[in-house]
Structure formats: structure tokens, C-alpha cells
Amino acid sequence: MIEKLKILKNRAEDLNYKNNSDLDDIIRKTKLYLQQIFPNKIDYLHEVDKIKYTPLYNFSDISFHKDAWQEGVKKLINIIDTRIEEYDIIISHKKMKQRIPIIREKIIKIEDTSKINQLDSELKKCQKKKNLWQKIDWATLLTIGLVILGGTFLFGKYIGENRFDQKKIDLSNENENFTKENNQLRKTITILKSNIDSLKKQ
């Protein structure tokens, strides 16, 4: 619609003196397009109607009539040009508003907090267990375990041999063997402990 109004402006600029038929067509269509483009601006139509194209008095000199005609056409062209500029400004403002980002707040509703609390509690328990395992002195624990295992093995062997063949066991030899094996076990434990300490340092 605004393009048609621009065409009317060009027609008015090229309008010849006393071409009343074209002038009437331009005036009617200008009012029609203004009504469509600016439906709430009735005064724009009155502005067009108020334009005079003839002098106030009937002069015999044709120059007065020609000047009045040209003055009226200029006013019509100015009105059309002003409304075109107004329309362009309105469209420009609308485009600017569309480019402004709209920030919307999004609220997330948690329906069941008990599951979250349960998971949090389990996580804390796992962390405590992990800390406990980290605090254990594995070198000491392994050493004690090996001593107990060796002692149990030798004691069991001693009891078993006494139960089935007590008469054939020489107590002095058994004690000597026990001492040797115990010494060997201590050396083994010492080596294992040294290896564990080296691994911890790495």
C-alpha cells in the first residue's frame, strides 16, 4: 500500500496545470491509501480536503490561478511525502523491537526431594568408607597377617604330628626346625615390608 502512495507522489510531481481529472484521481486515491495505512488518523484525510487549488478571489490575471494551483499541488505532495516518512519510521521501530531479545525466566519444579536426599546420604557414606580405607596402614596390617599365618601353620603342623605319631617325633629336632622356619619367616616378612614401603613411596 505504501508503494502505491509513492506512485501518487510521483504523479503529483509530474502533474500539469489545469489537469483536473488527474488531480481528482490523485486526491481520491491519496485519501483512500491514507485511510488504509493510518486507520486511526482521520485528520490526515481532512488535511487533504483543506488544500485549495484556486485563488480566494476570481482574478482576471491567469498567473494568480496558476500560482494557486501550483501551491495546492505542492501542499498535496508534502502531505504524501510526510506520511511516507511516518510509515517508514513506524516500520523501523517495529523491526527494532523484534530484534530485542526477550528473556524468559524458567522455573524448574522438583516434585520429589526425598530421592535427592537419599542419594546425597549414600554419597556421604561412600566418602566416609573411602576415607577409612585410606587411613589403614596396609604395611602393618600385612605384616601382622603374615606372622599370624606363619604361626598358625607351624602350630598346626606341630599338633598334627604329635597326634598321629607322637612317639616318633624328636622334640629337640622339632624345636630346632621351628626356630629355623621362624627365622626364615621373619626374613620374608622383612623383605615384604620393605617392598610395601617402596611401593608407598612411589
C-alpha angles and dihedrals in degrees: 000000000000090000090058089052089054090052090053089052091054091048091052091050090054095043116130124222115276094008089139096165094059091042091054091049092050093049094049095047092044090057091046094052093043089053091052096045097040106027093167096049104081091158089069088068091049090053089060093047093052094060113110123208098183131059120263091243129041102249121185091218108091092209090073090054092047093049091049090050094050092045091053093049091050090053090050091050091048092051093050092046092049092051091049090053091047091052092050091052092051092050091047092054091049091053091050091052091051091054094054107098116238113223113210123190115229118205117202113206118208108208100187119031094170092079090052092050091048093052091047091052092050090049092054091050091052090050091052091050090049091052091050093053090049092054094055115106097227094184093058093042092051092048093052091047093053092048092051092046093050093046092048092049094051094042091051091049090050095050092045095052091046091051097052103031110010094151094057096050117099106214095204093052091046092052091050092050091047090054093049094048091046090053091048090050091052091052090050091050091049091052092047092049091050090052092049092051090052091051091050092052091054 
